[in-house]
Amino acid sequence: MALESTGKISSRLEVLRQRFLERAKEDIQQLRTLAEKTRRGEFSADGLLFCYQSLHKLSGSAGTFGLPELARISHS
């Protein structure tokens, strides 16, 4: 019974990890777009808030899902 439960948990965690990776790709693309706008001198308070919140979430979630390099980079 314990092995069956562990398998279910592992399966669910993998689903969550895949969802995180899909969302992270989207967020990173948006961050790239905002970085390019910033280089051109085009930025807004909303854009900066999005960057802060996205990087904060990426950092925490990446660590949770076993991606220490992404966690480190997004934290810095």
Buried (B, 14 or more C-beta within 10 A) or exposed (E): EEEEEEEEEEEEEEEEBEEBBEBBEEBBEBBEEBEEEBEEEEBEEEBEEBBEEBBEBBBEBBBEBEBEEBBEEBEE
